[in-house]
């Protein structure tokens, strides 16, 4: 997050970090650079795909043997076609250009996890990444 906060995109958003106490002590077996890329892709997506400045909340928690990282914003949310493409078993021929979000899915999967994309309530986009705890 610190690296993102130093980028020009950070001027177009407010970022809140919420960490539940057990998550602060969680140990993950991950490639730090790839996990940073995952977070960067989600935050970049929030800023780049909203015409107005957005509020981004990054929330971490531990649920059993899983670490949960949620990135949510209060922007316009994911277009329906994007959610369909992200939740499809295989990419469609006319899938929207969402390479950064596909990379998020691949990084999570490479670490034994998964990503769930949806809409934030009452508005905006939300991505939840589940990773196994070491």
C-alpha positions in Angstrom: 0.0 0.0 0.0 2.9 2.4 0.8 4.2 2.1 -2.8 0.7 2.9 -4.2 0.4 5.9 -1.9 3.5 7.4 -3.5 2.1 7.0 -7.0 0.2 9.8 -8.9 -2.9 7.7 -8.8 -3.1 8.1 -5.0 -4.0 11.7 -5.5 -7.4 10.6 -6.9 -8.4 8.5 -3.8 -8.6 8.3 -0.1 -7.3 5.0 1.3 -8.4 3.4 4.6 -6.7 0.3 6.0 -8.7 -1.8 8.4 -6.9 -4.8 10.0 -8.5 -7.1 12.5 -6.1 -8.1 15.3 -5.6 -11.8 14.3 -4.8 -10.7 10.7 -2.0 -8.5 11.9 -0.2 -11.6 13.2 -1.0 -13.9 10.3 2.0 -15.5 8.6 1.6 -16.3 4.9 3.8 -18.3 2.6 3.6 -16.0 -0.5 5.9 -14.2 -3.0 5.9 -10.7 -1.6 6.3 -9.1 -5.0 3.4 -11.0 -6.4 1.2 -10.1 -3.5 2.2 -6.5 -3.8 1.2 -6.7 -7.5 -2.1 -8.2 -6.6 -2.9 -5.3 -4.2 -1.6 -2.7 -6.7 -3.8 -4.1 -9.5 -6.9 -3.9 -7.4 -6.2 -0.4 -6.2 -5.2 0.8 -9.6 -8.4 -0.6 -11.0 -10.5 1.3 -8.4 -8.9 4.6 -9.4 -8.6 4.2 -13.1 -12.1 3.0 -13.8 -13.9 5.7 -11.9 -14.3 9.2 -13.3 -14.4 10.8 -9.9 -12.1 10.4 -6.9 -12.9 7.3 -4.8 -12.6 6.1 -1.3 -10.8 2.7 -1.1 -10.9 0.5 1.9 -8.4 -2.4 2.3 -9.6 -4.8 5.0 -7.7 -7.8 6.3 -8.9 -10.6 8.6 -8.2 -14.2 9.4 -11.0 -16.7 9.2 -9.9 -20.2 10.4 -7.0 -21.2 8.2 -7.6 -18.6 5.6 -6.4 -15.0 5.3 -8.9 -12.6 3.8 -7.9 -9.4 1.9 -10.7 -7.3 0.7 -10.3 -4.2 -1.5 -13.5 -2.2 -1.9 -14.3 1.3 -3.3 -17.3 3.6 -3.4 -17.1 4.1 -7.2 -19.4 2.9 -10.0 -18.7 -0.8 -9.5 -17.8 -3.5 -11.9 -19.8 -3.5 -15.2 -22.0 -6.6 -15.4 -20.0 -7.9 -18.4 -16.8 -7.8 -16.3 -18.3 -9.8 -13.5 -19.6 -12.4 -16.0 -16.2 -12.7 -17.6 -14.4 -13.0 -14.2 -16.8 -15.7 -13.0 -16.8 -17.7 -16.2 -15.1 -21.0 -16.3 -13.2 -20.0 -19.5 -12.7 -16.6 -21.1 -15.2 -15.7 -23.7 -14.2 -14.5 -27.2 -15.7 -11.0 -26.6 -14.6 -10.7 -23.0 -13.9 -7.1 -21.8 -10.3 -6.0 -21.3 -9.6 -6.9 -17.7 -6.1 -8.2 -17.8 -5.2 -6.7 -14.4 -8.1 -8.5 -12.7 -7.2 -11.8 -14.4 -3.7 -11.3 -13.0 -5.2 -10.9 -9.5 -7.0 -14.3 -10.0 -3.8 -16.0 -11.2 -1.7 -14.7 -8.3 -4.2 -15.9 -5.8 -4.5 -19.3 -7.4 -0.7 -19.6 -7.6 -0.7 -19.3 -3.8 -3.5 -21.8 -3.3 -6.2 -19.2 -2.9 -9.1 -17.7 -4.8 -10.6 -14.3 -5.6 -14.2 -13.3 -5.5 -15.3 -10.2 -7.4 -18.6 -8.4 -6.7 -20.3 -5.2 -6.0 -19.8 -3.2 -2.9 -22.8 -2.0 -0.8 -24.2 0.5 -1.4 -22.1 1.2 -4.4 -18.7 0.4 -5.9 -16.5 -2.6 -6.6 -15.3 -5.2 -4.2 -12.7 -7.9 -4.6 -12.0 -10.5 -1.8 -8.9 -12.6 -1.9 -8.7 -15.7 0.2 -5.2 -17.2 0.9 -4.2 -20.1 3.0 -2.4 -19.4 6.3 1.1 -20.9 6.7 
